[in-house]
Amino acid sequence: MRSTGIFRRIDSLGRFVLPKELRKSLDINQNDYLQIFLDGDTIILKKSQASCSLCGSPDDLKDYRDKKVCLKCIRELAEQQ
């Protein structure tokens, strides 16, 4: 893990800003999700990949009522009807 030399202060609500340069280089955009991991005393942020709300697959996603659902799960649900 390499240091960027960038420091940020945490505000009273526990927030901080990821610098624009980092967001741009990692293709992190508004409304993207980040996964948060702890490794001892280290916080790790990782851009989260969209996945099916039912099975976790990242393939063939469709939006349904503000959720992501893959075509395989849609087919399985349709067969149960």
C-alpha positions in Angstrom: 0.0 0.0 0.0 1.5 3.4 -1.0 0.9 6.7 0.7 -0.7 9.5 -1.4 0.6 12.2 1.0 -2.9 13.6 1.2 -4.5 14.3 4.6 -8.1 15.2 5.3 -9.8 16.4 8.4 -13.0 14.6 9.7 -15.9 17.0 10.2 -18.3 17.0 13.2 -20.6 14.5 11.4 -17.7 12.1 10.7 -17.4 12.9 7.0 -14.4 13.7 4.9 -13.9 14.5 1.2 -12.1 12.1 -1.2 -9.9 14.4 -3.3 -11.1 14.9 -6.9 -7.8 13.5 -8.3 -8.4 10.2 -6.5 -12.0 10.0 -7.5 -11.1 10.7 -11.1 -8.2 8.2 -11.2 -10.4 5.4 -9.6 -13.5 6.4 -11.7 -15.6 7.0 -8.5 -18.6 9.1 -9.4 -21.5 10.7 -7.6 -23.9 8.0 -6.2 -21.3 5.2 -6.6 -21.1 2.9 -3.6 -17.9 2.2 -1.7 -17.3 -0.9 0.4 -15.6 -0.2 3.8 -13.2 -2.7 5.3 -11.2 -2.8 8.5 -7.8 -4.4 8.7 -6.5 -3.9 12.2 -6.3 -0.1 12.6 -6.5 0.5 8.9 -9.7 1.6 7.0 -9.9 0.4 3.4 -12.3 1.9 0.9 -13.1 -0.1 -2.3 -15.3 0.9 -5.2 -18.3 -1.5 -5.1 -19.5 -3.2 -8.2 -23.2 -3.3 -8.9 -24.7 -6.7 -8.3 -28.0 -8.5 -8.1 -29.9 -7.8 -4.9 -31.0 -11.5 -4.8 -28.0 -13.6 -5.8 -25.1 -11.1 -5.9 -24.2 -11.7 -9.6 -22.8 -8.7 -11.4 -24.1 -10.0 -14.8 -27.1 -8.9 -16.9 -28.5 -6.4 -14.3 -31.9 -4.7 -14.7 -33.4 -2.0 -12.5 -36.6 -3.0 -10.6 -38.1 -0.7 -7.9 -34.7 0.9 -7.2 -33.0 -2.5 -6.9 -30.7 -4.3 -9.3 -31.9 -7.8 -10.3 -30.2 -10.1 -12.8 -31.9 -11.8 -15.7 -31.4 -15.2 -14.2 -33.3 -14.3 -11.0 -36.0 -12.6 -13.1 -36.5 -15.8 -15.1 -36.6 -17.9 -11.9 -39.1 -15.6 -10.3 -41.3 -15.7 -13.5 -41.2 -19.5 -13.4 -42.5 -19.6 -9.9 -45.7 -17.7 -10.9 
